[in-house]
Structures are given as C-alpha cells and as structure tokens.
C-alpha cells in the first residue's frame, strides 16, 4: 500500500510539471502575439503605406494626370499642352459647365446670366467630382446668384467677390459629398446683367 501511495505521488509530479510548462508556453505565445500586434499597429512592422485620407494631390507641370476626365468631357485641358517655365510649378486644369446660369438678382428686377468654368491645380479627381455632382453644384451656384445685389455686380470688385462666393459654394458641395473641395477659382466665360 505504501508503494501505491508513492507511485501516485510520483505520478502527480510529472503531470503537475507538464501542466505548468504548457501554461507557461501558452502565456509566452500570448505575449509574443500581443507584442507583434502592437508593433504592427504602431507601424513598426508591416506595409508602410501613406497614412491619413487620400486627398487629391497637386500636379506639377509636365507630369501625367493620374485621374483624367473622359475625352468627351467639358474639360479644357487638351492633351499635349506645353507649359511655360514661369509662374506656378503646378499645372492648372479647367472644367467648363456646358449650360448658362440665369437668375434674378436680389432685391432687383434685373437678371444675371453667366457662363462659368472652374479651375484646380490638384489631380483630376476634383474635376471628376465636379462633373459627378454638377446638379448639386448648379443649385448652389444659382442660390448664390439669386443672393447677389445688382449694384456691386457692375464693378470689378463685385465680380471678384461673386467669383469668390461661388468658389466657396462649389467647394462646400464637394466637401459634403466627397470630403474634400479642391476648386481654386471660378472663372466667368460670359457675364451679362439685364
């Protein structure tokens, strides 16, 4: 009987030691996996890609356009254009709205009729967004035209102020829909007040 008690006591020791080794191994694996995850999350290991949102980038003169508009679009940035060496280091791309904008002026029986183009120095995503959200942009432009008083519109300063307001309105539509504006200026191709 004493021998059976000794065998049982001796048999428990290896089992208890083995259990401790298994628990220790699992614990080490857990710590190692946690450390690896922490290093990956901190960017110390793994793919080093761009961080943050993917916003349209400025395009230097002579560089290719990564997001070109379709050939039959209303853009006026022809292929094969030769840029000068002076001025801005970035190229300017334009989008011309096909239809004329006509609206009443604020507190006046007068009408305003304008043909508009927009410009950006960023990549073609901005112009693609303008094309995609043209209906909402048209609505914002017409609202700004309707809020324009007749008196100042006859001056250069009044036209410049209207151009700035239209730029802000277009960028607001783009920011609401795409998270980024990108329009630098609004240009008048035609301007008539009656």
C-alpha positions as CSV (number, residue, x, y, z in Angstrom):
1,X,0.0,0.0,0.0
2,X,2.8,2.3,0.8
3,X,4.2,1.6,-2.7
4,X,0.9,2.5,-4.4
5,X,0.9,5.8,-2.5
6,X,4.4,6.5,-3.6
7,X,3.6,5.7,-7.2
8,X,0.6,8.0,-7.1
9,X,2.6,10.8,-5.5
10,X,5.4,10.4,-8.0
11,X,2.9,10.2,-10.9
12,X,1.3,13.6,-9.9
13,X,4.6,15.4,-10.0
14,X,5.3,14.9,-13.7
15,X,1.7,15.8,-14.6
16,X,1.8,19.0,-12.5
17,X,5.2,20.0,-14.0
18,X,3.9,19.3,-17.5
19,X,0.8,21.4,-16.8
20,X,2.9,24.3,-15.7
21,X,5.1,24.1,-18.8
22,X,2.0,24.1,-21.1
23,X,0.6,27.1,-19.3
24,X,3.9,28.9,-19.5
25,X,4.2,28.1,-23.2
26,X,0.7,29.5,-23.9
27,X,1.5,32.6,-21.9
28,X,4.7,33.2,-23.9
29,X,2.8,32.7,-27.2
30,X,0.1,35.2,-26.0
31,X,2.7,37.8,-25.0
32,X,4.6,37.3,-28.3
33,X,1.4,37.7,-30.4
34,X,0.4,40.8,-28.4
35,X,3.8,42.3,-29.0
36,X,3.7,41.6,-32.7
37,X,0.2,43.1,-33.0
38,X,1.3,46.2,-31.0
39,X,4.3,46.7,-33.3
40,X,2.2,46.3,-36.4
41,X,-0.5,48.7,-35.1
42,X,2.3,51.2,-34.3
43,X,3.7,50.9,-37.8
44,X,7.0,49.4,-36.7
45,X,6.5,46.4,-38.9
46,X,4.3,45.6,-41.9
47,X,3.5,47.6,-45.0
48,X,4.4,51.3,-44.8
49,X,1.7,53.0,-46.9
50,X,0.5,56.5,-46.8
51,X,-1.2,57.5,-43.7
52,X,-4.4,59.6,-43.4
53,X,-7.0,60.3,-46.0
54,X,-6.3,60.0,-49.7
55,X,-6.9,63.6,-50.9
56,X,-6.2,64.9,-54.4
57,X,-2.6,66.0,-54.7
58,X,-1.1,68.9,-56.6
59,X,0.1,68.0,-60.1
60,X,3.3,69.6,-61.3
61,X,3.6,70.9,-64.8
62,X,4.6,68.2,-67.3
63,X,3.5,65.3,-65.0
64,X,0.9,62.9,-66.2
65,X,-2.7,63.1,-64.9
66,X,-3.5,60.1,-62.8
67,X,-7.2,60.8,-62.9
68,X,-8.0,62.2,-66.4
69,X,-11.5,63.1,-67.4
70,X,-13.1,61.2,-70.3
71,X,-12.2,62.5,-73.7
72,X,-15.7,63.9,-74.5
73,X,-16.0,65.8,-71.2
74,X,-16.2,69.6,-70.8
75,X,-12.6,70.0,-69.7
76,X,-10.4,72.5,-71.5
77,X,-7.0,70.9,-70.6
78,X,-6.0,69.5,-74.0
79,X,-3.6,66.6,-74.4
80,X,-0.1,67.5,-75.4
81,X,-0.2,71.0,-73.8
82,X,3.2,72.7,-73.4
83,X,3.6,74.6,-70.1
84,X,5.8,77.6,-69.6
85,X,8.6,77.6,-67.1
86,X,7.5,80.6,-65.1
87,X,4.6,81.1,-62.7
88,X,3.3,78.3,-60.6
89,X,5.1,75.0,-60.5
90,X,1.7,73.3,-60.7
91,X,-0.5,72.9,-63.8
92,X,-4.0,74.3,-63.8
93,X,-6.8,72.2,-65.1
94,X,-10.3,73.6,-66.1
95,X,-13.8,72.3,-66.2
96,X,-16.3,74.3,-68.2
97,X,-20.0,74.0,-67.4
98,X,-22.0,73.4,-70.7
99,X,-25.1,75.3,-69.8
100,X,-25.5,79.0,-68.9
101,X,-26.6,80.1,-65.4
102,X,-29.5,82.5,-65.3
103,X,-31.0,84.0,-62.2
104,X,-32.9,87.0,-60.8
105,X,-30.7,89.4,-58.8
106,X,-31.5,90.1,-55.1
107,X,-34.0,93.0,-54.5
108,X,-34.0,93.9,-58.2
109,X,-35.9,93.2,-61.3
110,X,-32.6,92.6,-63.0
111,X,-31.3,89.3,-64.3
112,X,-27.8,87.9,-64.3
113,X,-26.6,85.4,-66.9
114,X,-23.2,83.8,-66.6
115,X,-21.1,81.1,-68.3
116,X,-18.7,79.6,-65.8
117,X,-15.6,77.4,-65.7
118,X,-13.7,76.2,-62.6
119,X,-10.0,75.6,-62.1
120,X,-7.9,73.4,-59.9
121,X,-4.2,72.7,-59.5
122,X,-4.9,69.3,-57.9
123,X,-5.3,66.0,-59.7
124,X,-8.3,65.1,-61.9
125,X,-10.4,63.6,-59.1
126,X,-11.5,67.2,-58.3
127,X,-12.9,67.7,-61.8
128,X,-14.4,64.2,-61.8
129,X,-16.2,65.2,-58.6
130,X,-17.4,68.4,-60.2
131,X,-18.7,66.5,-63.2
132,X,-20.4,63.9,-60.9
133,X,-22.1,66.5,-58.6
134,X,-22.9,69.0,-61.3
135,X,-26.6,69.1,-60.4
136,X,-25.9,70.0,-56.8
137,X,-23.2,72.5,-57.8
138,X,-25.6,74.1,-60.3
139,X,-28.2,74.5,-57.5
140,X,-25.6,76.1,-55.2
141,X,-24.4,78.5,-57.9
142,X,-28.0,79.6,-58.7
143,X,-28.6,80.2,-55.0
144,X,-25.5,82.5,-54.8
145,X,-26.5,84.3,-58.0
146,X,-30.0,84.9,-56.6
147,X,-28.5,86.4,-53.4
148,X,-26.3,88.8,-55.4
149,X,-27.4,92.5,-55.3
150,X,-27.4,94.4,-58.6
151,X,-25.3,97.5,-57.6
152,X,-21.9,95.9,-56.9
153,X,-22.1,93.5,-59.8
154,X,-21.2,96.2,-62.3
155,X,-17.7,96.7,-60.7
156,X,-14.6,94.6,-61.0
157,X,-14.6,94.2,-57.2
158,X,-18.2,93.0,-57.2
159,X,-17.4,90.4,-59.9
160,X,-14.4,89.2,-58.0
161,X,-16.4,88.9,-54.8
162,X,-19.0,86.9,-56.6
163,X,-16.3,84.6,-58.0
164,X,-15.0,84.0,-54.5
165,X,-18.5,83.2,-53.2
166,X,-19.1,80.8,-56.0
167,X,-15.8,79.1,-55.3
168,X,-16.7,78.6,-51.6
169,X,-20.2,77.3,-52.6
170,X,-18.8,74.8,-55.0
171,X,-16.2,73.6,-52.5
172,X,-18.9,73.2,-49.9
173,X,-20.9,70.9,-52.2
174,X,-17.8,68.8,-52.9
175,X,-16.8,68.7,-49.2
176,X,-20.3,67.5,-48.3
177,X,-20.3,64.8,-50.9
178,X,-16.6,63.8,-51.2
179,X,-14.9,65.1,-48.1
180,X,-12.7,67.5,-50.0
181,X,-13.2,70.6,-52.1
182,X,-10.2,71.4,-54.3
183,X,-11.6,74.2,-56.6
184,X,-9.1,77.1,-56.7
185,X,-11.2,79.6,-58.7
186,X,-14.4,80.3,-60.6
187,X,-13.9,82.0,-64.0
188,X,-16.5,83.9,-66.0
189,X,-16.6,83.0,-69.7
190,X,-19.6,85.2,-70.2
191,X,-21.3,87.8,-68.0
192,X,-24.5,89.6,-68.7
193,X,-26.7,91.7,-66.4
194,X,-30.1,92.9,-67.8
